[in-house]
Amino acid sequence: MPSFLRAFKTSDPDSFARSLLMETQVVAAIGPQSSSIAHMISYVANELHVPLLSFGATDPTLSSLQYPYFLRTTQNDYFQMYAVTDFVSYSGWRQVIAIFVDDECGRNGISVLGDALAKKRARISHKAAITPGADASSIRDLLVSVNLMASRVYVVHVNPDSGLNVFSVAKSLGMMGSGYVWIATDWLPTALDSMSPVDTDTMDLLQGVVAFRHYTTESTMKRQFMERWKSLRAREGLNSYALYAYDSVWLIARSLDVFFRQNNRVTFSNDPNLHRTKSSSLQLSALSVFNEGEKFLEIILRMNHTGVTGPIRFDSERNRVNPAYEVLNIEGTGPRRVGYWSNHSGLSVVAPETLYSKPPNTSTANQRLYGIIWPGEVTKPPRGWVFPNNGKPLRIAVPNRVSYKDYVSKDKNPPGVRGYCIDVFEAAIELLPYPVPRNYILYGDGKKNPSYDNLINEVVADNFDVAVGDITIVTNRTRFVDFTQPFIESGLVVVAPVKEAKSSPWSFLKPFTIEMWAVTGAFFLFVGAIVWILEHRFNHEFRGPPRRQIITIFWFSFSTMFFSHRENTVSSLGRLVLIIWLFVVLIINSSYTASLTSILTVQQLTSRIEGIDSLITSNEPIGVQDGTFARNYLVNELNISPHRIVPLRDEEHYLSALQLGPKAGGVAAIVDELPYIEVLLTNSNCKFRTVGQEFTRTGWGFAFQRDSPLALDMSTAILQLSEEGELEKIHRKWLNYKHECSMQISNSQNSQLSLKSFWGLFLICGITCFIALTVFFWRVFWQYQRLLPDTGEEERASEATEASRSGRGLRAPSFKELVNIVDKREAEIKEILKQKSNNNKLKSSQSGAGCSHSQHSEIP
């Protein structure tokens, strides 16, 4: 090796520095293997302008911004932690416990893991740090403490020298059995690959473990190198870091070759900053600065060739391009590859280099791995969390209500609470495939309903694990807790006093809207006029003096309403129009009769408050249930003044406030959720009704802490209860109302028939009339053309010449003549056309006889 190129292997940063100082002229350094040492030596490399190539420092905080002369020839742990995150997300786990070595590499790697998990809505529930060189006793204490926690997914990011001790202790504690998940980073495959062969005792410790190993492309160069290594060191294994070290040496050699081919020279100079450290034991003043170091570093970064580990190129952040890992499952006598991970396609069963030619695709649907044998020799993925026997029971907060106690309330008997919501929660718990120890804790003083927003805040603050009760799922709450699937529908409605509507002498006009009455009347006259036009030439009943004809039009039009018209239709077009119109009249009459019957026979109720809109515009007080979200919704979303909101304690306060009214110190209306209103109206003997429509749509659910895995299982259980009909049975048990009445107040305006319901009929009738008129007037015009008097050829020619000279057109049909033809009977028109036809035939025969006589007289 040239004097200006050295590789160092040491675990002591001072030894590495002293080794580096032994060489007064150095252009590149390979190493160290430790990330902690790399942090310290990078400062010296920066000062000397010497590229530092490390094949073992994977700490993600070793950045090119802080250490411009540091170059990582292996993979960055940043990508490995994202590979672990994708695997955790792929398996459906939300919480993991991180077991890591307490040094810079371990802490920084786990920090990246936490950030990556947060992007996938998962988290590290506990960080268990192992002191470097910890003994078995310390490791045992640490594992005993994490075994008391709910999560059963462990990510082990330690050094190879102490990593196997973790699994040895875990085996002795029974933590390598069914239900546990162990994920090891690249240190485990490195340790196993270095052993040749691996003893069976070590493999017994690792059964079911999933590990990540640096992926190096399979190539002829790699196979030949492995064969040469085996022939030289048959008893020593070869791990991925050895391959990266080999490629690092060749990278420097190739770069130097390019450096010298470009006619560059190697020169050194003294750094005055290093001369100021003469008192240091390291004797930094003896070092020389590589003047061409920056140029040499740029050549290294531009290198593009293939080594035993695959393509060697660097991206803009000076990381190896196309980072990839093998996903290994340790079973039997060794590791088995179940897939790959790359930042190009995520988890895949296809080698990464075959996917680089395709567009990147890291979608959830594209993730795939082969089957994994988990600890305990099970093939089904573990749930990832449990309620350990020695762990804390589930802390369940239950609102201590003073109203609507059928939903949830205090009970003297175990478990201390009762109600509809409690029965639903217990039924869902029974469907879970694991036991859930739990304690119910009442929340509130029992004198008034507690604030549900405060209850949610207690869950967020980790004072409770879950809140169970009539808790409405609203947007603001979903930002802080995870709700289950709703087990009952809910929404805000308005309740107001009602009274029976007084009958009106004009009730017969209520079935139709004003627009409907106007259009219907117009069509009666329109159809009457159309039928008169079509029948006038054929039917004597539609003829006579003008006054009589006008009366006939009006009489015929409105008599069709009752199908009592006495005039018969004779023409085909008139009959067609009349048939269509009678069908329209039949539909209108039937609809009018049904609507009027409903108005006159069904009890009509009225209220000053028509819905939430009229309530907003008024200045009257509004009652809400104490503790619910209704007050905040009215104030924040609908901008109602807080002074108008009156909190009410229970059902008695509801009823008394509505009966008193706003003038006597009560309220004009109450805004509350539909499930409560159903109970209220049942107990009020139907003196009050809901007005308007339900103006919010939501439901009730159980609120768990953020990212709680129990929330998903409970949602599945609630859906199963709904599909099996158990929710309906629980509903009938607690909420079986004895006095049911029509809750919704009738709205006369909404019950009126509008033009929207009949415009199709009017359109059909109008099109029919238009077609009939078109055919009628075409026939009239045709008859008019035939009735025009005939003229000779010479007369027509002279008329055309005169018209062209004067600029006038030929003779146009006279409007008066057309009217006369329309007014004449059809029989008269036919008789005139018949006579004209006979006259034309006679003239034609006479003209032919005259021509024959003239020809005979001219013969000599």
C-alpha positions in Angstrom: 0.0 0.0 0.0 1.4 3.5 -0.8 2.6 5.6 2.0 -0.1 8.1 1.4 -3.0 5.6 1.7 -3.6 3.8 4.9 -6.4 1.7 6.4 -6.9 1.6 10.1 -8.8 -0.8 12.3 -9.2 0.2 15.9 -11.9 0.8 18.4 -10.1 3.6 20.2 -10.3 7.1 18.7 -7.0 8.2 20.2 -5.3 5.1 18.7 -6.8 5.9 15.4 -5.6 9.5 15.6 -2.1 8.5 16.6 -2.1 6.0 13.7 -3.1 8.7 11.4 -0.5 11.0 12.8 2.3 8.5 12.1 1.8 9.3 8.4 2.8 12.9 7.8 1.5 12.8 4.2 -1.9 11.1 3.8 -4.4 11.6 0.9 -7.1 9.2 2.0 -8.1 7.1 5.0 -10.4 4.1 5.2 -12.2 3.5 8.4 -13.1 3.5 11.2 -15.7 0.8 11.8 -17.4 2.6 14.7 -19.7 5.5 14.3 -18.6 7.1 17.6 -15.0 7.1 16.4 -16.0 8.5 13.0 -17.6 11.5 14.7 -14.3 12.4 16.3 -11.9 11.5 13.5 -14.0 13.4 10.9 -12.9 16.7 12.5 -9.3 15.8 11.8 -10.1 14.7 8.3 -11.8 18.0 7.6 -8.9 20.0 8.9 -6.4 17.9 6.8 -8.6 17.9 3.7 -8.3 14.1 3.7 -11.3 12.1 2.4 -12.4 9.6 5.1 -14.1 6.6 3.7 -16.0 4.5 6.3 -17.4 1.1 5.5 -18.8 0.6 9.0 -20.1 3.9 10.4 -23.9 3.8 9.8 -24.9 6.6 12.1 -27.5 8.8 10.2 -26.2 12.0 11.9 -22.9 11.7 10.1 -23.9 14.2 7.4 -21.9 15.8 4.6 -22.9 19.2 5.8 -21.1 18.8 9.1 -18.3 16.6 7.8 -17.7 17.5 4.2 -14.7 15.0 3.9 -16.6 12.1 5.4 -17.9 9.6 2.9 -19.9 6.5 3.8 -19.3 3.5 1.5 -21.9 1.4 3.3 -25.6 2.0 3.8 -27.0 4.7 6.0 -29.0 3.6 9.1 -31.6 6.2 8.0 -32.8 3.8 5.3 -32.6 0.8 7.5 -35.0 2.4 10.0 -37.4 3.2 7.3 -37.2 -0.4 6.2 -38.1 -1.5 9.8 -41.0 1.0 9.8 -42.4 -0.4 6.5 -42.2 -3.9 7.9 -44.0 -2.8 11.1 -46.7 -1.0 9.1 -47.0 -4.0 6.7 -47.7 -6.3 9.7 -50.3 -3.9 11.2 -48.6 -3.0 14.4 -49.0 0.4 16.0 -46.5 0.3 18.9 -43.0 -1.1 19.3 -40.4 -1.2 22.1 -36.9 -0.2 21.0 -34.0 -2.0 22.7 -30.7 -0.3 21.7 -27.2 0.3 22.7 -26.7 3.5 24.6 -24.2 5.2 22.3 -24.4 7.7 19.4 -25.2 5.2 16.8 -27.9 3.5 18.8 -29.6 6.7 20.0 -29.5 8.4 16.6 -30.8 5.3 14.8 -33.7 4.9 17.2 -34.5 8.6 16.9 -34.9 8.2 13.1 -37.0 5.1 13.8 -39.4 7.1 15.9 -39.8 9.8 13.3 -40.4 7.2 10.6 -43.0 5.4 12.7 -44.8 8.7 13.4 -45.4 9.1 9.7 -47.1 5.7 9.6 -49.4 6.5 12.6 -47.3 4.3 14.8 -44.9 5.0 17.7 -42.2 3.7 20.0 -44.0 3.0 23.3 -40.8 2.6 25.3 -37.1 3.0 24.7 -34.9 0.5 26.6 -31.2 1.5 26.5 -28.4 -1.0 27.1 -25.1 0.2 28.4 -22.2 -0.8 26.1 -20.7 -4.0 27.5 -23.6 -4.6 29.8 -23.6 -8.0 31.6 -26.4 -10.6 31.6 -27.8 -9.3 34.9 -28.4 -5.8 33.6 -30.0 -7.2 30.4 -32.3 -9.4 32.5 -33.5 -6.4 34.5 -34.2 -4.5 31.4 -36.1 -7.3 29.7 -38.2 -8.0 32.8 -39.3 -4.4 32.8 -40.3 -4.3 29.1 -42.1 -7.6 29.5 -44.5 -5.8 31.9 -45.6 -3.5 29.1 -48.4 -4.1 26.6 -46.3 -4.1 23.4 -44.8 -7.3 22.3 -42.9 -6.0 19.2 -39.2 -5.5 20.0 -36.8 -3.7 17.7 -33.2 -4.7 18.7 -30.6 -2.2 17.5 -27.4 -3.1 19.4 -23.8 -4.1 18.8 -22.9 -7.7 17.7 -20.8 -8.3 20.8 -23.8 -7.9 23.2 -26.7 -8.6 20.9 -26.7 -12.4 21.2 -26.8 -11.9 25.0 -30.2 -10.2 24.7 -31.7 -13.2 23.0 -30.1 -15.6 25.4 -31.7 -13.7 28.4 -35.0 -13.4 26.5 -35.0 -17.1 25.9 -34.5 -17.8 29.6 -37.4 -15.4 30.5 -39.8 -17.1 28.1 -39.9 -14.1 25.8 -39.1 -16.1 22.6 -42.4 -17.9 22.5 -45.7 -17.4 20.8 -47.1 -13.8 20.7 -43.7 -12.1 20.7 -42.1 -10.3 17.8 -38.4 -9.7 17.6 -36.9 -7.5 14.8 -33.1 -7.2 14.6 -31.2 -4.7 12.5 -28.2 -5.5 10.4 -26.0 -6.3 13.4 -27.5 -9.8 13.7 -26.9 -11.0 10.1 -23.4 -9.5 10.4 -22.7 -11.6 13.5 -24.1 -14.8 11.9 -22.3 -14.3 8.6 -19.0 -13.9 10.6 -19.5 -17.3 12.1 -18.5 -20.3 10.1 -20.4 -22.4 10.8 -23.1 -21.2 13.2 -23.5 -23.5 16.2 -26.9 -24.9 16.8 -27.2 -23.4 20.3 -27.1 -19.9 18.8 -29.7 -20.8 16.2 -32.0 -22.1 18.9 -31.9 -18.7 20.5 -33.0 -16.9 17.3 -35.9 -19.0 16.1 -38.6 -16.7 14.6 -36.5 -13.6 14.6 -36.8 -11.2 11.6 -33.6 -9.4 10.7 -32.4 -7.0 8.0 -29.2 -7.4 6.1 -27.5 -5.1 3.6 -28.5 -6.3 0.1 -25.5 -6.7 -2.2 -26.3 -7.5 -5.8 -25.7 -11.1 -6.9 -23.0 -11.0 -9.6 -20.1 -13.0 -11.1 -17.6 -10.7 -9.4 -19.2 -11.3 -6.0 -19.2 -15.1 -6.5 -15.6 -15.2 -7.6 -14.5 -13.1 -4.6 -16.4 -15.3 -2.2 -14.8 -18.4 -3.7 -11.3 -16.8 -3.3 -12.1 -15.9 0.3 -13.2 -19.4 1.2 -10.0 -20.8 -0.3 -7.9 -18.4 1.9 -10.0 -18.3 5.1 -12.2 -21.3 5.1 -12.9 -21.0 8.9 -13.9 -17.3 8.8 -17.1 -16.1 7.5 -17.6 -13.0 5.4 -20.2 -10.4 6.2 -21.5 -7.4 4.2 -19.2 -5.0 5.9 -16.1 -6.9 4.6 -17.5 -6.5 1.1 -18.0 -2.8 1.6 -14.4 -2.5 2.9 -13.1 -4.3 -0.2 -15.0 -2.0 -2.5 -13.7 1.0 -0.5 -10.1 0.1 -1.2 -10.8 -0.3 -4.9 -12.8 3.0 -4.9 -9.7 4.8 -3.6 -7.5 3.0 -6.1 -9.6 3.8 -9.1 -10.0 7.4 -7.9 -6.3 7.8 -7.6 -5.8 6.5 -11.1 -8.3 9.1 -12.4 -6.6 11.7 -10.3 -3.1 11.1 -11.8 -4.5 10.7 -15.3 -5.7 14.2 -15.1 -2.1 15.3 -14.5 -2.8 16.3 -10.9 0.0 16.4 -8.4 0.0 15.5 -4.7 1.3 18.4 -2.5 1.0 19.1 1.2 1.3 22.2 3.3 1.3 23.1 7.0 -1.8 24.4 8.8 -1.1 27.2 11.2 -4.2 26.2 13.2 -2.5 22.8 14.0 0.7 24.5 15.2 -1.2 26.1 18.0 -1.8 22.7 19.5 1.8 21.8 20.5 0.8 21.2 24.1 -1.5 18.3 22.9 -0.3 14.8 23.3 -1.5 14.0 19.8 1.2 16.3 18.3 -1.2 17.6 15.5 1.5 20.1 14.4 3.3 17.2 12.7 0.5 16.7 10.2 0.3 18.2 6.7 -2.7 19.4 4.8 -3.5 17.7 1.5 -3.7 20.7 -0.9 -5.6 18.7 -3.6 -8.0 17.1 -1.1 -11.1 18.9 -2.4 -10.3 18.0 -6.0 -9.7 14.4 -5.0 -12.9 14.2 -3.1 -14.9 15.5 -6.1 -13.3 12.7 -8.2 -14.4 10.1 -5.7 -17.9 11.4 -5.6 -18.1 11.3 -9.5 -16.9 7.7 -9.6 -19.4 5.3 -11.3 -18.4 1.7 -11.4 -19.5 -1.8 -10.2 -18.0 -3.5 -7.2 -18.7 -6.7 -5.3 -21.5 -5.0 -3.5 -23.1 -3.6 -6.7 -23.1 -0.2 -8.4 -20.9 2.3 -6.6 -22.4 5.8 -7.0 -23.3 8.6 -4.6 -26.3 10.8 -4.5 -26.4 14.5 -3.6 -26.3 13.8 0.1 -23.3 11.5 -0.4 -25.2 8.3 0.4 -24.9 5.1 -1.7 -27.6 5.1 -4.4 -30.3 2.6 -4.4 -30.2 1.5 -0.7 -31.7 -1.9 -0.2 -32.0 -4.6 2.5 -32.8 -8.3 2.6 -35.6 -9.3 5.0 -34.5 -12.5 6.7 -36.5 -14.9 8.8 -34.3 -17.1 11.1 -35.7 -20.6 11.3 -34.3 -24.1 11.5 -30.6 -24.0 10.9 -30.2 -20.6 9.4 -31.8 -17.5 8.0 -34.3 -17.6 5.1 -34.9 -14.7 2.8 -38.6 -13.7 2.8 -38.2 -10.6 0.7 -36.4 -7.3 0.0 -36.8 -3.7 0.9 -35.7 -0.7 -1.1 -36.5 3.0 -1.1 -37.7 2.5 -4.7 -40.5 0.0 -4.2 -40.7 -0.8 -0.4 -41.2 -4.4 0.5 -41.1 -6.8 -2.4 -40.3 -10.4 -3.2 -38.5 -9.4 -6.3 -34.8 -8.4 -6.3 -34.5 -4.6 -6.2 -32.4 -4.3 -9.3 -35.2 -5.7 -11.5 -37.6 -2.9 -10.3 -35.3 0.1 -10.9 -36.4 0.3 -14.5 -40.0 0.7 -13.4 -41.6 3.8 -11.8 -41.2 4.0 -8.0 -44.2 2.4 -6.2 -44.2 2.3 -2.4 -48.0 2.1 -2.1 -49.5 -0.1 0.6 -51.1 -2.4 -2.0 -47.7 -3.0 -3.6 -46.0 -4.3 -0.4 -45.5 -8.1 -0.3 -43.4 -10.6 1.6 -43.3 -14.4 1.7 -44.7 -16.2 4.8 -42.8 -15.8 8.1 -42.4 -18.4 10.8 -42.8 -16.4 14.1 -41.5 -17.3 17.5 -43.3 -20.3 18.8 -43.4 -21.8 15.3 -46.6 -20.0 14.4 -47.4 -18.7 10.9 -50.1 -16.2 11.8 -48.7 -12.8 12.5 -48.9 -12.0 16.2 -51.2 -9.3 17.4 -48.2 -7.4 18.7 -49.6 -6.4 22.1 -51.3 -8.1 25.1 -52.7 -7.4 28.5 -50.1 -9.1 30.6 -51.2 -10.9 33.8 -48.9 -8.8 35.8 -49.8 -5.6 34.0 -52.2 -2.8 34.9 -55.9 -3.3 34.1 -57.6 -1.1 31.6 -58.7 2.2 33.2 -62.2 2.9 32.0 -63.7 6.4 32.6 -67.5 6.4 32.8 -69.4 9.7 32.9 -71.4 9.9 36.2 -74.7 11.2 34.6 -77.7 12.7 36.4 -80.0 12.6 33.4 -80.9 10.0 30.8 -79.5 7.2 33.0 -80.7 4.5 30.7 -77.6 5.2 28.6 -75.1 5.1 31.4 -75.3 5.6 35.2 -73.8 4.5 38.5 -74.8 1.1 39.9 -74.4 -0.4 43.4 -73.6 -3.8 42.0 -70.3 -4.8 40.3 -68.8 -3.5 38.0 -70.3 -0.3 39.5 -71.9 1.0 36.3 -74.8 0.1 34.1 -76.7 1.2 31.1 -77.0 0.8 27.3 -73.5 2.0 26.6 -72.0 -0.3 29.2 -73.8 -3.4 27.8 -72.5 -2.6 24.3 -68.9 -2.2 25.6 -69.1 -5.5 27.6 -70.6 -7.4 24.7 -67.8 -6.1 22.4 -65.1 -7.1 25.0 -66.5 -10.6 25.1 -65.9 -11.0 21.4 -62.2 -10.2 21.7 -59.9 -13.2 21.4 -58.0 -12.3 24.5 -58.9 -11.3 28.1 -59.0 -7.7 29.0 -58.7 -6.9 32.8 -60.6 -3.6 33.4 -61.7 -1.2 36.1 -64.6 1.2 35.7 -64.0 4.6 37.2 -66.8 7.1 37.5 -66.0 10.6 36.2 -68.0 13.5 37.7 -69.4 14.6 41.1 -72.9 13.1 40.5 -74.6 16.5 40.9 -74.5 17.5 37.3 -73.4 15.9 34.0 -69.7 16.1 33.6 -68.0 18.0 30.7 -67.3 15.5 28.0 -64.6 17.6 26.5 -62.8 17.5 29.9 -63.3 13.7 30.0 -61.6 13.4 26.6 -58.7 15.6 27.9 -58.3 13.2 30.8 -57.8 10.3 28.3 -55.3 12.4 26.4 -53.4 13.1 29.6 -53.1 9.3 30.3 -55.2 9.5 33.4 -57.6 7.0 31.7 -57.1 4.4 29.0 -60.5 4.7 27.5 -63.8 6.7 28.0 -67.0 4.6 27.7 -70.4 6.2 27.5 -72.6 8.4 25.4 -69.6 10.2 23.8 -70.3 11.9 20.6 -67.7 11.6 17.8 -66.8 15.1 16.7 -63.9 16.5 14.7 -62.2 18.3 17.5 -62.1 15.1 19.6 -60.8 12.9 16.8 -57.6 15.0 16.7 -56.6 13.7 20.1 -58.1 10.3 20.6 -59.1 7.3 18.6 -62.8 6.5 18.4 -64.3 3.1 17.7 -66.9 2.4 15.1 -70.1 4.2 16.1 -72.6 1.9 18.0 -75.6 4.3 17.7 -76.4 7.1 15.2 -76.8 10.6 16.6 -77.3 14.2 15.5 -78.5 17.5 16.7 -82.3 18.3 16.4 -84.5 21.2 17.6 -87.4 20.5 20.0 -90.1 23.2 20.5 -93.7 23.4 21.9 -96.4 22.8 19.3 -100.1 23.4 19.1 -102.9 22.2 16.9 -103.2 24.3 13.8 -106.6 26.1 13.3 -108.6 25.1 10.2 -108.8 27.7 7.4 -111.7 28.4 5.0 -109.0 28.4 2.3 -107.7 24.9 3.1 -108.8 23.7 -0.4 -106.0 25.8 -1.9 -103.3 24.2 0.2 -102.6 21.1 -1.9 -101.0 23.1 -4.7 -98.4 25.8 -4.6 -99.1 29.1 -6.3 -97.0 28.2 -9.3 -98.8 24.9 -9.7 -102.2 26.7 -9.6 -101.1 29.3 -12.2 -99.6 26.7 -14.6 -102.6 24.4 -14.3 -105.1 27.2 -15.0 -103.0 28.4 -18.0 -103.0 24.9 -19.4 -106.7 24.6 -19.1 -107.2 27.7 -21.3 -104.4 26.7 -23.6 -105.7 23.3 -24.3 -109.3 24.6 -24.7 -108.0 27.1 -27.4 -106.1 24.4 -29.2 -109.1 22.0 -29.3 -111.3 24.9 -30.6 -108.8 25.6 -33.4 -108.6 21.9 -34.4 -112.4 21.3 -34.2 -113.7 24.7 -35.6 -113.7 23.5 -39.2 -115.2 20.0 -38.5 -117.6 20.4 -35.5 -120.7 22.6 -35.6 -120.6 22.7 -31.8 -117.4 24.8 -32.0 -119.0 27.3 -34.5 -121.3 30.2 -34.2 -121.1 33.8 -33.2 -117.8 35.0 -31.6 -119.4 35.4 -28.2 -120.7 31.9 -28.3 -117.3 30.5 -29.4 -115.5 32.3 -26.5 -117.9 30.8 -24.1 -117.4 27.4 -25.6 -113.7 27.7 -25.2 -113.9 28.5 -21.5 -116.7 26.0 -20.8 -114.9 23.2 -22.6 -111.6 24.0 -20.9 -112.7 23.8 -17.3 -115.4 21.1 -17.8 -112.6 18.7 -18.6 -111.5 19.0 -15.0 -114.5 16.9 -14.1 -114.8 15.0 -17.3 -118.2 16.6 -17.9 -117.7 18.3 -21.2 -120.7 17.9 -23.5 -119.0 18.8 -26.8 -117.8 15.9 -28.9 -114.5 16.0 -30.7 -114.7 15.0 -34.4 -111.2 15.6 -35.8 -108.4 13.1 -35.3 -106.0 15.8 -34.1 -108.5 17.1 -31.6 -109.1 13.7 -30.2 -105.3 13.1 -29.8 -104.9 16.3 -27.8 -107.9 15.7 -25.7 -106.8 12.1 -24.8 -103.4 13.4 -23.6 -105.0 16.3 -21.7 -107.6 14.0 -20.0 -104.7 11.8 -18.8 -103.0 14.9 -17.3 -106.2 16.0 -15.7 -106.7 12.5 -14.2 -103.3 12.6 -12.5 -103.8 16.2 -11.2 -107.2 15.4 -9.8 -106.0 12.3 -8.1 -103.0 14.1 -6.5 -105.2 17.0 -5.4 -107.8 14.7 -3.8 -105.1 12.7 -1.9 -103.4 15.8 -0.7 -106.6 17.6 0.4 -107.7 14.5 2.2 -104.5 14.3 4.2 -104.7 18.0 5.1 -108.3 17.8 6.3 -108.1 14.5 8.1 -104.6 14.4 9.7 -104.0 16.5 12.8 -102.0 19.5 11.9 -99.5 20.9 14.4 -97.8 24.3 14.2 -94.9 26.0 16.0 -93.3 29.4 16.1 -89.9 27.8 15.6 -89.6 26.1 12.2 -86.1 24.8 12.5 -82.5 25.7 13.3 -82.6 28.6 10.8 -85.5 30.4 12.4 -83.9 29.7 15.8 -80.7 31.4 14.8 -82.4 34.6 13.5 -84.4 35.0 16.7 -83.1 36.4 20.0 -84.9 33.9 22.2 -83.1 31.7 24.7 -82.1 28.1 23.7 -81.8 25.2 26.1 -78.9 22.7 25.8 -77.9 19.7 27.9 -75.2 20.5 30.4 -71.8 19.0 29.6 -72.5 18.0 26.0 -70.9 19.4 22.8 -74.2 21.1 21.7 -73.3 24.4 23.4 -69.9 24.7 21.7 -71.4 23.8 18.4 -74.0 26.5 18.6 -71.6 29.2 19.7 -68.5 28.3 17.5 -70.1 26.9 14.4 -73.5 28.7 14.2 -72.3 32.0 15.9 -75.1 32.1 18.4 -74.5 34.4 21.3 -73.4 32.5 24.5 -75.9 34.6 26.5 -78.8 32.9 24.7 -77.6 29.4 25.7 -79.3 28.0 28.9 -77.7 24.8 30.3 -80.3 22.3 31.6 -79.7 19.6 34.1 -82.1 16.8 33.4 -85.4 15.9 31.8 -87.5 17.7 34.3 -85.7 20.9 33.6 -86.2 20.3 29.9 -89.9 20.0 30.2 -90.4 22.9 32.7 -88.3 25.2 30.5 -90.3 24.4 27.4 -93.6 24.8 29.2 -92.7 28.2 30.7 -91.5 29.6 27.4 -89.1 32.5 26.9 -91.4 35.1 28.4 -91.7 33.3 31.7 -88.0 32.5 32.2 -88.0 29.3 30.1 -86.6 28.6 26.6 -88.1 28.9 23.1 -86.6 25.6 22.0 -84.1 22.9 23.0 -81.1 21.7 20.9 -79.9 18.3 21.8 -78.9 14.9 20.3 -81.5 12.6 18.8 -81.1 9.7 21.2 -81.8 12.0 24.2 -84.8 13.6 22.4 -86.4 10.2 21.7 -86.5 9.6 25.5 -87.7 13.2 26.2 -90.6 13.0 23.8 -91.6 9.7 25.1 -91.9 11.0 28.6 -93.7 14.3 27.6 -96.9 12.7 26.2 -96.1 14.2 22.9 -96.6 17.8 24.0 -93.4 18.8 22.2 -92.1 17.8 18.8 -88.9 18.1 16.7 -89.1 20.9 14.2 -87.0 21.1 11.0 -84.5 18.6 10.0 -81.6 16.9 11.8 -78.8 19.4 11.1 -75.7 17.3 12.1 -74.9 13.7 11.4 -72.6 11.8 13.8 -72.7 8.9 16.3 -71.5 7.7 19.7 -68.3 5.7 20.1 -65.7 4.7 22.7 -62.7 7.0 23.0 -59.3 5.3 23.3 -55.9 6.9 23.6 -54.2 7.8 20.4 -52.9 4.8 18.4 -54.3 2.3 20.9 -54.4 -1.1 19.2 -57.5 -2.0 21.3 -59.6 0.6 19.4 -59.3 -1.3 16.1 -60.2 -4.6 17.7 -63.2 -3.0 19.5 -64.4 -1.5 16.2 -64.4 -4.9 14.6 -66.3 -6.4 17.6 -68.9 -3.6 17.3 -69.4 -4.4 13.6 -69.8 -8.0 14.5 -72.5 -7.2 17.1 -74.3 -5.1 14.5 -74.2 -7.9 11.9 -75.4 -10.5 14.4 -78.3 -8.3 15.7 -76.9 -8.1 19.2 -76.9 -4.3 19.1 -80.6 -4.2 18.4 -81.3 -6.6 21.3 -79.4 -4.3 23.7 -81.3 -1.3 22.3 -84.6 -3.0 22.9 -83.6 -3.9 26.4 -82.8 -0.4 27.5 -84.6 1.9 25.1 -87.9 0.2 24.5 -90.2 3.2 24.6 -93.8 2.6 25.7 -95.4 5.8 24.3 -94.4 6.4 20.8 -95.7 9.3 18.8 -94.9 11.2 15.6 -91.8 13.1 16.5 -91.6 15.3 13.4 -94.0 18.3 13.2 -95.8 18.4 9.9 -94.9 21.3 7.6 -97.7 22.4 5.3 -95.4 24.0 2.9 -93.4 20.8 2.5 -96.6 18.8 1.9 -97.8 21.0 -0.9 -97.5 19.7 -4.4 -95.3 21.8 -6.6 -94.6 22.1 -10.3 -91.5 19.9 -10.0 -93.8 16.9 -9.6 -95.8 17.5 -12.8 -93.7 19.4 -15.3 -93.1 16.2 -17.2 -96.9 15.8 -17.8 -97.2 19.4 -18.9 -94.3 19.0 -21.2 -95.8 16.0 -22.9 -99.1 17.8 -23.3 -97.5 20.9 -24.7 -95.4 18.9 -27.3 -98.6 17.1 -28.4 -100.4 20.4 -28.9 -97.5 21.8 -30.9 -97.4 18.7 -33.2 -101.2 18.9 -33.7 -101.1 22.6 -34.6 -98.2 22.1 -37.0 -100.1 19.4 -38.9 -103.3 21.4 -38.9 -101.7 24.6 -40.3 -99.7 22.7 -42.9 -103.0 21.2 -44.2 -104.6 24.6 -44.3 -101.8 26.1 -46.2 -101.8 23.2 -48.7 -105.5 23.8 -49.3 -105.0 27.5 -49.7 -102.4 26.9 -52.4 -104.8 24.7 -54.3 -107.6 27.3 -54.0 -105.6 30.0 -55.8 -107.0 31.0 -59.2 -105.1 29.7 -62.3 -103.6 32.2 -64.9 -102.2 31.7 -68.3 -98.6 31.3 -69.1 -98.4 34.7 -70.8 -100.1 36.3 -67.8 -97.7 34.7 -65.4 -94.7 35.7 -67.5 -95.8 39.3 -67.7 -96.5 39.3 -64.0 -93.1 38.0 -63.2 -91.5 40.6 -65.6 -93.4 43.4 -64.0 -92.5 42.2 -60.5 -88.8 42.0 -61.4 -88.9 45.5 -62.8 -90.7 47.0 -59.8 -88.6 45.0 -57.3 -91.6 43.3 -55.8 -92.0 39.6 -55.3 -94.7 37.4 -56.7 -98.1 37.5 -55.1 -98.0 36.4 -51.4 -100.8 34.6 -49.6 -103.2 37.1 -48.1 -103.7 36.8 -44.3 -107.4 37.6 -44.7 -107.8 34.8 -47.3 -106.1 32.4 -44.9 -108.4 33.4 -42.1 -111.4 32.9 -44.4 -110.1 29.4 -45.4 -109.6 28.5 -41.7 -113.1 29.7 -40.8 -114.8 27.8 -43.5 -116.1 24.3 -42.9 -114.0 21.4 -44.0 -116.9 20.1 -46.2 -117.1 23.5 -48.0 -113.4 23.4 -48.7 -113.6 19.9 -50.1 -116.6 20.9 -52.3 -114.8 23.9 -53.7 -111.7 21.8 -54.4 -113.9 19.2 -56.2 -115.6 21.8 -58.4 -112.3 23.4 -59.3 -110.9 20.0 -60.2 -113.9 19.3 -62.5 -113.6 22.8 -64.1 -109.9 22.2 -64.8 -110.7 18.9 -66.5 -113.4 20.5 -68.6 -111.1 23.3 -69.7 -108.5 20.9 -70.6 -110.8 18.8 -72.8 -112.2 22.0 -74.6 -108.7 23.2 -75.2 -107.7 19.9 -76.8 -110.8 19.9 -79.1 -110.1 23.5 -80.3 -106.5 22.7 -81.3 -107.7 19.7 -83.3 -110.3 21.8 -85.3 -107.7 24.4 -86.1 -105.3 21.9 -87.6 -108.0 20.5 -89.9 -109.0 23.9 -91.2 -105.4 24.6 -92.3 -105.3 21.6 -94.6 -105.7 22.7 -98.3 
